[in-house]
Amino acid sequence: MKIQKPCYNFIMIFYIFLAVGLAVTIAAYILQLVALKSQDKKKEAITKPLIVAGLILASVMFLVQRLPDSRNILIWTTIGLLGSFAGDILLLKPENKVRLITGALGFITSNVSFLILLSPSLKLYPMPFWGVLIFIAFYALIFALIILVILGKQPFIVILGMACYFTFACFLNYEGALTFIGNPSLHAACFTLGIATLIASDIVLAKEFTGHPLANNQFIVMIIYPISQLLLATGSVLMSMNI
């Protein structure tokens, strides 16, 4: 009697899509650099989001195979990378104040998601549903207030908002560094370095927004930013493997 192995074919499908995700990320990264060199804005707008889209596909395909143990890791990794993906799309036109703020919130969401993964106390005790509702309501209130202020086009408030964003982002990295010191694992190192490099990328973009861009700032961002996303996704994969 011939033994059937349906699971083997099913797992192979996951690995095929994982490879496709990695291929999309690498191809999009190369095409993004080519687009920057040729100053092809249309190609830039297409290729930059594809870098993170490929990472989302690859990470999800890898983590799904490790369910149910990787359930929390899968959820927060997906939310984190989707936050970066949304930020990529919204910040294609940073001169639009609403897109600027929503894009920044996307990256904050990314940072928070990976900090939750990095912190054992938060990862092991899921927030109750009512707690999630309160968090979303608070998030929505702050978001609405910021939008109303930004639409008033007050430069001081814009600068203050950027300062608050970077203060919060640095706090997240500080918390991540403390967690890494207490748990010097490879996945903790990836998360901490990923958040740090994402902040560095945002600082370069902020200088451009304030009218004082660095020389070759777009190339600098496109060297740093994909590294940050790769580190964060790698941290999730290593965490699921207890490395």
ABEGO torsion letter per residue (X at the ends): XBBBBAAAAAAAAAAAAAAAAAAAAAAAAAAAAAAAAAGBAAAAAAAAAAAAAAAAAAAAAAAAAAOAAAAAAAAAAAAAAAAAAAAAAAAABAABAAAAAAAAAAAAAAAAAAAAAABAAAAABBBBAAAAAAAAAAAAAAAAAAAAAAAAGBAAAAAAAAAAAAAAAAAAAAAAAAAAAABBBAAAAAAAAAAAAAAAAAAAAAAAAAGBBBBGAAAAAAAAAAAAAAAAAAAAAAAAAGX
